[in-house]
Amino acid sequence: MEERRIKVIRASVVTMKVDAIVNAANNRLLGGGGVDGAIHKAAGPELLKECRVLHGCETGDAKITGAYKIKNAKYIIHTVGPIYSATKQDAKLLASCYEKSLNLALENNCKSIAFPGISTGVYGYPLKEAAKISYNTVNNWLKQHEGIKMEVYFCCFRQEELEAYQRVIIKEKI
């Protein structure tokens, strides 16, 4: 069953031992605060050099780079979530971040991927809604790719993130 392939844990994506970690990036891909800043700091200046040649990333899209000094991962998948505006487009763009990140992981033969909360920090996406969208998107993607072996981690840096995901999973199982 798909639920066993999805794990919700209290951790930072930076410390995860997975094939790909996901960066909740901004459109420029040149570093920032929160998860983005922590990933750039841990990966070192080579990441910034590679990101410069990618020429940014559209909201809802994803791009992949090496992980550099982050030795627990092979790749960093950078995705740009929407700045929350309470429109239906927000949900579509957020779901697209997860789908495109999973597609890039698959294209690069990744067997495991770790996501942070995308758009739930300074971009203001309500945690409860973001958890539901991300969990359902990943679960549906796994169902559509049932022959693929991939472990998906939702890394919750804060306790309230963990609790939001736990509530979503309980509701989805009922």
Secondary structure, 3 states (H helix, E strand, C coil): CHHHHEEEEECCHHHCCCCEEEEECCCCCCCCCHHHHHHHHHHCHHHHHHHHHHCCCCCCCEEEEECCCCCCCCEEEEECCCCCCCCHHHHHHHHHHHHHHHHHHHHCCCCEEEECCCCCCCCCCCHHHHHHHHHHHHHHHHHHCCCCCCEEEEEECCHHHHHHHHHHHHHHHC
